[in-house]
Amino acid sequence: MTHAASTGTMEELDYRESNGVAVSLLWQPHSDRLSVVVTDSQLDERFALPARPDNARDVFQHPYAYAQTRAAVGR
């Protein structure tokens, strides 16, 4: 575990960073929920996406694809 590691309420399962974009796969043991948090330091933006055990790796690898899907659904 690298960046956020463990905060007590959430555990970082994976982390990657490239070109100012940091992506964390987080697990909340209390609720057994997964989420992916994306921080873009160049645009000063941050967003979080829910994930399921069966798609968490894909959301982690392609968060912008999932963010676009959520935006289209919300219209």
N, C-alpha and C positions, 0 to 999 in steps of 0.2 A: 504494500500500500504506500502510495506516495503523497499526493497532494493533501486531500482532506482527511485521509486515514479514517479515524473513528472519532465521532463527536459525542458518543454516549448514547444518543438517540438514533444516529444513523451510522452505518458502516460503509466505507468506500470499497466496492468490490473491484473496480477497475478505473483507470485514469489514463487519458492520453491528451497530448497538447501538440498543436502544430499551427504555425502562422498566426499566433495570437488567439487561437480558439482552443479552449480547454473543455474537455468532455469528461464527466464523472458518472459512473454507474453506482448508484447508492441503494442500500437496503436498510429498511427500518425494521429491526427485529420485533419490536413491540406489536406492530400491525402486519408484519410480513409483507410489506409493500416495497416495490422497486420503483425507482425513478432515474431518469437521466437528466443531468443538469449541464447546460451548455453556457459558457461564458466567453463572449467575444470581446477581448480587451481593446481591439482596434475600433469597434463600433460602440463600445461601452454598453453592450446589451447582454442580458442574461435571461434564460428561460428554462423551464423544467417540463419534462414530459413523463407521464406515467408509463410504466412498462409492466409486462406480465412475464412470468418465468419462461414462457415459450417464445417470447419475442424480445426479451431484454438485450440480448447480444446484437440483434439487428437494429434496435433503436439506438444502442450505444454506437454502432458503426455508422449509421445513417440518420442522425437526429434531424437534419434539415428536411429530409423526406417525410418524416413523421410530423414535423412542425407544420409543413405545408398542408398535409392531410387534415390536421386539426383545424387550421385556418379555413380551409374550404368547407368543412363541416359546419363551422360556426357562422357561416354567412346566412 
